[in-house]
Amino acid sequence: KVPVLILSFFQHALNSGVRRYHVAPVLCQRAKVAMSHFEPNEYINYEKLEKNINIVRKRLDRPLTLSEKIVYGHLDDPAKQEIERGKTYLRLRPDRVAMQDATAQMAMLQFISSGLPKVAVPSTIHCDHLIEAQSGGEKDLRRAKDINQEVYNFLATAGAKYGVGFWKPGSGIIHQIILENYSYPGVMLIGTDSHTPNGGGLGGVCIGVGGADAVDVMAGIPWELKCPKVIGVKLTGKLSGWTSPKDVILKVAGILTVKGGTGAIIEYHGPGVDSISCTGMATICNMGAEIGATTSIFPYNERMKKYLGKTGRADIAKLADEFKQHLVPDSGCQYDQVIEINLSELKPHINGPFTPDLAHPVSDIGAVAEKEGWPVDIRVGLIGSCTNSSYEDMGRSAAVARQALAHGLKCKSKFTITPGSEQIRATIERDGYAKILREVGGLVLANACGPCIGQWDRKDIKKGEKNTIVTSYNRNFTGRNDANPETHAFVTSPEIVTALSIAGTLKFNPETDYLTGADGKKFKLEAPDADELPKLEFDPGQDTYQYPPKDGSGQHVDVSPTSQRLQLLEPFDKWDGKDLEDMLILIKVKGKCTTDHISAAGPWLKFRGHLDNISNNLLIGAINIENGKANSVRNALTQEFGPVPDTARYYKKMGVKWAVIGDENYGEGSSREHAALEPRHLGGRVIITKSFARIHETNLKKQGLLPLTFADPADYNKIHPVDKLSIVGLKDFAPGKPLKCIIKHPNGSQETIMLNHTFNESQIEWFQAGSALNRMKELQQKSS
């Protein structure tokens, strides 16, 4: 029973006209709403969020954006934290952590190395990256369980020992599961995958990070993030016809480019928001990773409330209603940049090839492809992925397929379907969508990432054969989906993929063009219409979740010393207190260099838990400016050309430090910290570029490397692969203080350039200690 005192307080507050949020903390305290069904004793703490927001609002004395409310609402010390967008580093306390199986291996190995007994915040592991698309869902899943048994056993036992929930293979894609079970309005969640921002579709600040960042949060240490700028995207009008939520982010990517969102949160607002479903908002937030954004977010609204109710979380929606003023932006808040999109005028888009920001209206792509010499015949259409695998996505694709079947047509292109989760798979089977998609010629794959991340045993072409595929995925970097550099991959919505797969050509525009039915008569596809959520409750399908035991201290975690897939970590060496002198240049990279180029996925995923083995893919996709080739660099000690990893290993053996020179937005793409661990493991010390992608720059710092940028980007041209470099001034290394780089040319001449960095004091300590993990251990030893 509620004490009389609290009832009296309610009555007084209501009678005196006190605003609802003054009452809300008491309601929250009484309600004790769990974060998820899987953690009944871990509660949503809107009280603390509200308290922190009020402290910061009073200090800043201005209206706050939604993302500012949630970010600043999670500050470790809101009263003293220095806050300046784009400048200061914030110390934050996220609510939870999520890891996918490819990145969780290294994250858990680092956590084991920390010596801590249990994670400090709710954390989960999701097995979605190691299932290769080959024959179809059931067969591929059985094969993956057999091939990856050692890794799955390691993750399951490590989860049990350290208090981490474990989603077994077949559960689905991490981001869809988070949306269904863990994200909620106002949450701050970090995940070891770059598409973690998917959770912004439910009003959360969900940020992709490397494994070392996740270890900080799991260890109960405040997590550092440079205070994000805020880019506002004002949506007006209403989505209709063939235009989908995917087209919003495809349009934004075309405007901002792959680096336009770096250091910023993309905050969607305006009256157009209400015409987008919750899963549609998640799609938009998900692909914000492609413009380099820290994360993306939508304000809490009725569409989110509806989704929470349908996924069994009406209690969270009810609590969010009480705190809604903190889950939407303040009136009059200021953005660093504003983009306005009229949804009523937005046309269906298709982006690519080779980069996700090359935007085209679907109506233009056929002509553009012919002009550019891109293949117009579509070999494969693929729908699903963490970006577009919701119930609504599958329904809209089925609505297109149903029309083709009614006229006796099937797909001219090969066609694959990836359900986002076991819950989605079971529900589309029950409701007939899967049957329709199979009948039109589709192959339903396992509930996993599959071809989106290169887990695709593709047989219909030979490597080097020029061809086109269309997908509802998020990335289309060279070779990403099938390891073929001649595959021209285009990204669009699931319904457009389906329509183009039926027509078999990029020259088909479903808004205006006609198809010819089996009876010889022409017909036009009507714009698809489908329910955003099932009329019945979701079918949960098979139970694939493993709860961690209350006490995991007796649990044993196996890592065989002879394993080729798992390897316990050894600490990296500490900085010796000296400047880095006469470093060789391993490679000067020409053009785009994503984390796929630095640490390829696909067949290399099997080594994500074995640092030495995975290091054999270091920079094998990067183009060497000296000869225009990939995986071919000059060994400065022998003058012979050879593979990048072999050359790095030779330098390490000879005790020679080395550097990498990069171009713009170095490390774009995936959050994979292996792209930072590998150069550190093989003796690298410095990465100098024109600019970095956010996650990769942080990952490099975490592993004790020096990510530095040219003070003058034109200085990129002053360094040649045969030069030697010295970084001077490390004894006086300090935040905001540039470092000198002395370039020694083979002819004996020298020149000096200036290099900038974004290190703060604690990050400098990471470098000095050898890595962030080393520094954590030092602090633990001091405290004990």
N, C-alpha and C positions, 0 to 999 in steps of 0.2 A: 504494500500500500504506500502511496505517496504521502510523505509527512505533511502535517497540517501547515507547517511553515512554508513549504514549497508551494502548496495550493494557495496560501495567502499571498505569496510573492506573485504567482501567476495573475491572481485577481487584481492585485494592485497595479501590476504592469499593464494589463489590458484596460483597466478603468482610467489610468492616467495617460493612455495613448503612447506608451513607450513602444519604439519600433521593434519589430519582431526579432531582429537579430540580438537584442538584449536578452530575450527569453530563450533564444535558441541554445546557448550553452547548457542550460539546465535540461532541456529536452534531449540534447545529445547524450548528456551524462546518464539520464534515466533510460534512454533507448538502448544504448550499447549495441549498435548495429555492427555486425562482423564485416570485415573486409571482403570475405568470400565464404562460401559454404565449406571450403576445405580447411579454413582456419577459424573455427568458431570462437576462439579466445583472443583473436587479434582484431581490435575494434577501430573503426573509422574515427579519427580525432578531429572533427571540425572545430571543436573548441579551441585547440591550439592554433589551427589555421586562422581562425577569426582573431584571436589574440595577437598573433604576429602581424597580420594585415593591419590591424588598428594601430599597432606601434609604428610600423613603417609609414603608414599614411600620415600619421601625425608628424613624423620626422621629415618626410618629403614635402608635405603640405601641398599635395596636388592629387587629382584623380589618377587612378591606376588602371592600366589595361588588365584584361583577364589573366594573361600569362604572368604579368608582374605579381598579381595577387597570389597566384599559386606558388610561383617561385619564391617570392619574398616570404610567403606564408610558411615556407619550409626552411627558413634560415636558422642556423645554429644559434646565432646571437642577434636577433633583429634590432636590439637597442643600440648595438655598437658597430654592426657590420657597415663598412663603407660601401655605398651603392652608387655606381655610375655606369649607365648603359655603355657597353662596348669597351670599358676600361678596367674596372675592378674585378677581382676574383671573389666570388661568393662561396661561403662555407655552408653547405646545405645538408639536411637530414631527410633523404628520400624515404618513402614509406615501404618500398619493397624492391626486389631484384628478380629479373627473369633472364634465363640463359638458354640458348639453343645448343643442341648437342655438339656441334662442331666447335663452338667457342667455349662451351662449358668445360670441356676437357682441360684446357689450359687455365681457365679461371679456377677450377677446383684444385688443380695441381698447385697453383699459387696459394690458394687458401690453405691447403694441406701444409705447404711450406711455411705459412705464417705461424703454425703451431697453436692456433686457436681451437677450442673444443667444439664450438657451435656457432652458427650464423646468428647475427644480432637482430636481423629483420626478416620477415617472411620472404622466402626465396624459392624459386622453382627452376627445374630443368625440363626442357622439352625436346623430344627426339624427333626431329623433322628433316635434318639436313643430309643424313647418310643413306637415304633410300633412293636407289637409282631407278629411273623410269625405263622399263624394258618391255614387259609383256602385259602389264595390267596390275591393278591394285593388289589383289590377294597374293599373286605369285611374286610380285616385286617385294612385298612386305615380308613374306617368308624368307626370301633370299637375303634381304637386308638383315633380318634377325640372325641368320646363320653367319653371314660374313662379318657382322659387326658385334658378335656376341661378347667379345672381350671388352669392347668399349662400353657397350650398354651395361655390362656387369659392373664395370668401374664406376660409371655414373650413378647407377642404382645404389650401390653400396656406399659410395661417397655421400650421396644424398641422405641415405639412412643414418650414416654416422654423424653428419654435421647438421642435420635438421632441415634438409632441403626436400621439398616435394618433387616427385619424379613422374613426369608424363611419358609413358612408354611409347615405343615406336608404333605408329598407326594412330596415335591420338589426334594428330593434325599439326598444322603450322602454328608456331609459337604465338604469332600476333593475333590470329583468329581465336585461339584459346584464351589469350589475355583479354580480348574484347568480350568474350562470352562469360568469363569468370572473375577477372581480377581488376580490370580498369574500372574506374568510377569517377564522377565529376570531382575535381579537386585533388586527385591522387598525384603524387610524384613518384614515378616508377622509372628505374633505369634498367636497360636490357642490353645484353651483349650481342646486339644485332642492330644494324643501322636503320632498320624499318620499325623499330620500337615505337616511333611516333604514331603508328597506327592507332594507339590507344587514345590519341587526341580526339578521335571520333566520339568518345564518351566523355569529353571535357577534362581529360587528365593531361598533365605535363609528363610525357613519356619520352625518354631521351636515350638514344643509342650510345653505347660506350664500349671501350675495350674491357677485357677481363680484369685488368688490374684495378680499374675504377670500381668494378663490381665487388672486388675483394675489399676495397676500402669500406664500402657500404655494408657488406656482410660482416666486416670486422667491427662495425660500430664507430668508424672514424668519419668525421665530417667530410663530405665529398665536395671537391672544388670544381667550380664552373665559372668561366668568365661571364660576367653579367651580360645577358643577351640584349641586343637591340631588339626592337619589335617592329616588324613589317605588318601593316594592316592590309587585309584584302577585303574590301567592301563588296558584298554580293547584293545585287538588286535583281528585280525580275523573278522569273520562275523557270525551273528546268521543265522541258517538255519534249515530246517526240523522240528522235534518235539521240538527242543530247543527254549525256549522263554525267554523274559526278566525276568520272575519270577525265572528262573533257575540261573540267575546271583546272585541275592540276597540270594537264598537258598544256593548257593555255598559259598558266602561270610559269611553267618551266620555260616556255618559249620567250616569255618576257624577261625573267630574271636570269636565265642560263644556269649552268650547272654549279656556278659558284656565287650566284647573286644573293643567296640566302645565308651565306656563311656568317656565323656569329650572331644570327638573329633567330627569333621565334616568329613563325608566320601565324598571325592571328586573324581568323576569318570572322566577319561580323556583317551586320546589315540585314535587311528584310528578306533577302534571298536565301538566307541560311535555312529558313523553315521549310523550304521546298525540297530539302535534301534529307534522305533517310540517315539514320545513325550509322549504318554500315557504309553508306555513301560518303559520309563525312570521314569515316575511318580510311577509306580509299584515298581521299584527298590528302589527309595527314600522312599516310603511309609513304606516298611518293614524294612528299616534301623532302625526303632524304636526297632525292636526285638534284635538288637545287642547293644542297649544302646546308640547309637549315638545321639549327640545333634541335628544333621540333616544330610541330604545328598543332593548332588547337582550335576548337569550336566552343562557343558558349553553351552552357546547359540549357536545353529546351525540351519541348514535349516529345520530339522524336527520340531523344535519348531516354526520356522517362518511359516511353513505350517499349524501347528495346530492353531496358533494365527489367521491366515487368515480364516481358516474354522470356527472358533468360533466368527467371526465378529470383530476381533481386528487387522486388517492389519495395522492400523495406529500405533499401539504399535510396531509391527514388524519393520515397517519402521524407527521408532525412535530408536529402539534397534540396527538396522543396523548401524546407525550413531555413536553409542557408543559401538560398538562390542568389541573394545580393552579392555573395562572395564568389559566385560561380559564373558571373557575367561581367563584362567590363563596366567601369564607372562611366557615367555620362561625362563627356568632355575630355576623356583621356586622349593623350597625344601619342601618335605613332612616328617612328623615324622615317617611314616611307609609306605611302598609301597607293594601292592599286585598286581600281574599280572595274568590276566585271558585271555586265548586264546578262544574267542567265537567259533571259528571253531572246537575246540576240546571239548567244554563243552557239557555234556550230560543232558538230562532231569532229574530233581531231585524231590524227595519227602521227606519232613522233618517231623520227629515225631517218636513216639507219645509223648505227654505231654510236649514237649519243642520244640520251633521252630528252634533250632540250631543242632538238631540230624539229620544230612544230609545223605541221601542215594541216589545213582542213582536209577532211576525207574527200571532199569534192575535187581537190586539186592534186591529190597524191599520184594518180595515174599519169597525168601529164608531166608532173615533176619527175617521176621515175623514168619515163621514157626519155626525157631530156637529159637526165643525169646518167643514163645507162644502167640503172638499177633493174634487176629482173622483175617483171610485172606479174609473172605467173607465181602463184603462192604454193609452195610445197607443203607447208604445214601451218595449221592454225592451232593455237594453244590457249585455252582459257583456264583461269584459276590463279594460283599463287597467293601470297599473303596480301596482295593488293586488291584482288578481285575474285574472291571465292565465297562470297556470302550467299545466303539463301536468295536474296533479291537478284544478285548477279546470275546465279544459275537459272532463276525463273525467267529473266529477260532473254537469256540465250535460248532457253527452251521455247520461249514464245516465237522467236525467229525460226528455230528449227521446225516447230510445228507447222508453220506456214509452208515451208519447203516440202515437207512430207505430204501435206495436203495436195500438192501439185506434182507428186511423184518424184521429187528431187532428193538427192543426198549430196553430201559435201564432195566437191571436186578435189579439194585438198585433203590431205590427212588431217585429222582433228582429234585433239586430246583434251580431257577435262580433269582438273585437279580440285577435288573438294577441299575446303579450307580446314575442316576438322571432322572428327568422327561424328559429331552431332550434325554437321551439315550433310555429310555423306548419308547417314541414316535417314535424315529427313527428306532429302531429295529422292532417295530410293522409295520411301513411303508415298511421297506425293507425286511420283511419276515423272519428275524432271529427268532423272538419270536414264530412264527407259527411252524417253524422247531423244535425248542427246546420243544415246547408243544407236537408235534407229536411223538417225541422220548420218551416221558413219563414225561416231565418236568412240574413243577408247577412254574409259574411266581409270585414271591412275590412282596410286595410293594417296592417302591424306598426308601429303608431305610437300617439300619444296620442289623436288624433281627438276625438270628442265630449266626452271627459272634460275637455278644456281649452277647449271652445268651437269646436274645428275641425270643425264639422258644418254642412253645407249642407242644413239641414232644410227639407223641402218639404211635409210632411203637415199643417201648421197655419199660421195667419197670426199675426204678432206681435200680442200682446195677447189671444190666445185662451187661455182657461183650460184646462189639461190636466194630466195626470199621466204621468210617466215613472218607471221603476224601473231602477236601475243597480247594477253591482257596483263602482262607482267609489269615490272617497274624499270628494269635496266636492260639495255641492249648494247653493251660494250662489245667490241670486237671479240668474237670467239666465246662469249660468256655462256651462251646456251648449249652449244654443241662442240666447242673447241675448234670450229672451222672458221678461219679468218675471213672467208668469202661468203659467209652467211649474213645476208642483209636482214637484220631483225627490226621490226617495227612494233611500237607499243601503242595500244588503243584500248577501247572498252570491250568487255566480253561479247556484247551484242554485235558490235562492228566486226570483231574477229569471226563470229559465227556467220554473219552475212557474207563477208569476204571469202570465207572458207567454202561456202556453198557456191559462190560465183567462181572462185578459183583464181581471181585476178585482182590486182590493185586498181585496175581501171573501172571497177564497179563502185558506184555511189548508191547506196540503198535508199537515199532520200529521193532520187530522181530516176534511176535506171530500172529497167525491166529484166526479169528472168524469163526463160522459156520453159514451161512445164513439160512433163512427159507426154502430154497430149498435143504438144506443139503450140499451145496458146501462151501468149505473153501475160505475165502478171507482175505486179509490184509488191514488194514486201511492205507491210504496214509497220509503223513504229511499234516496238515491243512494249507490252504493259504486263507488269507482274507485281504480286504482293511483296512488300518489303519484308514482311515476316509471315511465317506460316499461320494459317487460320487455326489449326490445332496447335497444341504445344509442340515444342521441338522434341524430336525423338533423340534421346541421349546416345543411342547405340551401345557399343560395348564399353564396359568399365575399364578404363586404361590408366587410372591414376594410382600411384603408390604413395600412401601417407608416410611421412617419416615417423619413426617410433618416438615416444616421449623421451626415452633415454637411449641414445645411440652409441654410448661410450663403449659397449661391448662389440660393436660392429667392426668387422675387419674389411679393409679396403685393399684389394690385390693390385699390385703393379709389379709384374715380373721383370727382373733385371735384363732378361733376354728378349723382352717384347719388342716388336717392330712398330707398335702402334701407340704405346704409352711409355713415358720416360719421366721419372722424378726429376725435379729441377735442381740445378746447382746454382748458388748465388753468383751473380755477375761481379766482376772485380770492381773495387772502389777506384774513384779518381785518385791519381797519384799526386795531386797538388801542383802539377806542372801544366804549362801550355801544351797544346797538341801541335807538335812540330813535324814538318816534312811528311804529311799524310799523302798517300797516293790516292788517285781518283779511280775508284772501281769502275764507274760508268758515269758519263754525262748523258742524261736522258733527253731525248728529243720529243717534244709534244706531250700529249696526254699520257699520264702515268697514274692509273687507278690502283687500288689495292689488289685488283685482279692481276694487273701487270706485275706488282711487287711480290704477291704470294697467290698464285693461281689456285682456283678451287677445283671442281670436277674430280678427276681421279686422285688429286692430292688431298682431298678431304680425309682420306683414311689415315693420314699422318698428323692430324691436327693435335694429337696428344703426345707427339714425339718430336721434340724441338729439333734434334739433330737431323732426323730424316726429312722433316718438312722443309728444312733449310736448303735442301737440294732443289727447291723451286725458286730461290731468291732472285727476283728481278728478271726471270727468264722471258717475260713478255714485254719488257721495256725496250724501246728502240735506242740503240747506241748512236749518238750523233756522229761518231767518227766514221762509221761505215754504213749507217742506215739499216742495220740488221738487228734482229732480236737475239738475245742469248749468245752474243759474240763480242767479247771485249779483249783489248790488248792487255796482256800481262806485262806490267812495266818492268818487272825483274827479269823476264825471259824474252820479252818482245814477241811472244807467240800469242795468237788469238785463240780464245777458248771460251767455254761456257762461263756465265757470270758466277754461279755458285762455286765452281772449281777454282776460279781465279781468287775469289774471296777466301776460300779455304787455304790456298797456297800462301796468300799474304798473312793469314793468321798463323800458319805454321812457321813462317819466317819472322814472326813478331812485328809485323809492319801494320800500323794503323791505316785506315782508309776512310774515304768520304764518298758521298754520292752528290751529284749536281742535278737538280731537277728544274722543271718548268713551272707553269701556272697550275694552281689547285692540286698540287702533288698529294697523292693519297686519297683522291676522290673515291666515293663508293662505299664499300662494305666497311663495317667496324672492325674487321679481323685484326687483332693485335699481333698475329703472326707476322704481319708486314713490318712490325717494329721489333719483334723478338728475333727474327731471323738475322737482320743486319747486325744487331747487338751480339748475337751468338757467334757470328762469323768474323767478328773483329772490327766492325764499323764503329765510328765514333761521331761523325757529323753528317747531317743531311742539309744541304744548302739549296734553297729553291727561290723562285719568284714569289710563290705563296703556297700555303698548305690548306688542305681540308681539315676541319676542326678536329674530328675524332682521331685522325692519324697523327696530327701534331701532338695531341695529348698522349697518345699511345707511345710515341717516340720518347717523350719526356719521362713517362712512367718507367721505361726500361733503361734509363740512364744515358740516352743519346742526346745530342744537341741538334734540335731542329732550328735552323737559322734562315733568315730571308735577306736577300740583297737589299741594302738601303736604297740603291739605285738599280731597278730591275735590268737596266742595260748592261750592268756588270756581269750578267750571265754570259755575255759574249766575250768577256775578258779571260775566262777560264777555259783551258783546253785539256782534253783527256790526258795529255802527257805531262801536265804541270804537277808540281807539288804544292801543298797548301799547309799553312801554319795558322792556327787560331790563337791570337795573342790577347791577353788580358783576363784570363780565367781566374787568376788569383784575386782579382778585384771584381769578379762576376757579381752583378747586382741588377735588380729589377730596373728596366728602362734604360740601362746603360749599354750602348752598342759595343760589339766586339770587333777587333781588327782581324782581317784576313790578309796574310802576306802570300802572294802568288809568286812562286818561283818557276820561271820558264826554263826549258832545257838549255837555252843559249846563255844562261847565267844571269839574265836580267830579272828584276823584281818589280812588282807594283803592289800597292796596298789598297784594299777596298774595305768598306764598312758593312757590317752585318747586323741586322736587327734581330730581336728575339722577344718572346712574350712570357718569359719565365717570371714567376713571383718568388718570394723568399723560400717558401716550402718546396717549390719545384726545383730551385737551385740546390736545395738539400738532397732531393732525389738524385740529381746528377752527381753530387759529391759522394753520396753513399753508394752509388753504383746502380741503384734502381729505387723505385718507390717502395718495393717490398723490403729491400735491405733497410731502408730508412724506418719502416714500420717496426722491424725487428729491433733496431737500435733503440727506438723509443720504448718498446716493450721491456727490453733489458734494463733500461734506466728506471722505469717505473717499478719494476719488480726488485 
